[in-house]
Amino acid sequence: QVQLVQSGAEVKKPGSSVKVSCEASGGTFSSYALSWVRQAPGLGLEWMGAIIPIFGIANYAQKFRGRLTIITDESRSTVYMELSSLRSEDTAVYYCARDRTTSRPHFDAFDVWGQGTMVTVSS
Amino acid sequence: DIVMTQSPDSLAVSLGERATINCKSSQNVLASSNNKNYLAWYQQKPGQPPKLLIYWASTRESGVPDRFSGSGSGTDFTLTISSLQTEDVAIYYCQQYYSTQITFGPGTKVDIK
C-alpha cells in the first residue's frame, strides 16, 4: 500500500519561497497524478495543482499560476511543491494526494494523502 | 472554474439518525463518454488529512461503512449517513474532478445533537 510522506513544518518570511516534498513509498509512483491541496487554519480545502511524474508536466490552479512550481524526482519517488512570493494568507497545511487510478484524460478522486506540512508565513 | 456549493454549512443529528448533505456543481460533471459523475466525497477529522469516502458520486471506497452512501447526477449530489455514529463527527467535503481545475465544496460540519 503506497504511503505519502511529507517534509516537516516550515516558518518563512513574507516574500520568500517554500519548498515542500512528498515521497511515495510502497507502490507505483510514476503513472499516478499527484496533487497539492492546502488548508488555511479553520478553512476548507483548496486544490493548487497536480503533476503526473511520467509525463512531467504540471497543471496549476489559475490562482497560483506564476507563483507555484510542481516538479518530480522519479529516482527518489518524490514530488516537490515550491510556492514563491509568500504572504501571510499562504499560512496553511499543505497536503499531497494521489489519484485513485491512472485513468486519463480526467483526474481521479484522491485515495492516498500525505500527513500534511504546516507552512507559517510570518515576519 | 466549476464552483461547488454545499448545504447546510453545519448540522447536528441525534445518534442513530440520518444525516444528509447536499452538494451542487455550477456545471455538469457527468461525462457522456462513460456515463460517470466525476464527484467525490471526503471526511476530515481535526488534525487529520481528508479521507476518501465516495467516488463516481455513489461508489463507496473500500473499507468505508455502508451507512455512508452517495447519490445524484449531473449537478446535484447528496451524501447520506443513514445512522449517525459518534465517529462520524467530522467535516465533509464534496469535490469535482471532471475539470482539469479540480475544486472542492466549502464543507459541511456534522455534529451530534
Interface residues (C-beta under 8 A of the other chain):
Chain A: S35 V37 G44 L45 E46 W47 A50 N59 A61 Q62 Y95 A97 R100 H106 F107 D108 A109 F110 D111 W113 G114 Q115 G116
Chain B: D1 A31 Y38 A40 Y42 Q44 P49 P50 K51 L52 Y55 E61 Y93 Q95 Y97 Y98 T100 Q101 I102 T103 F104 G105 P106 G107
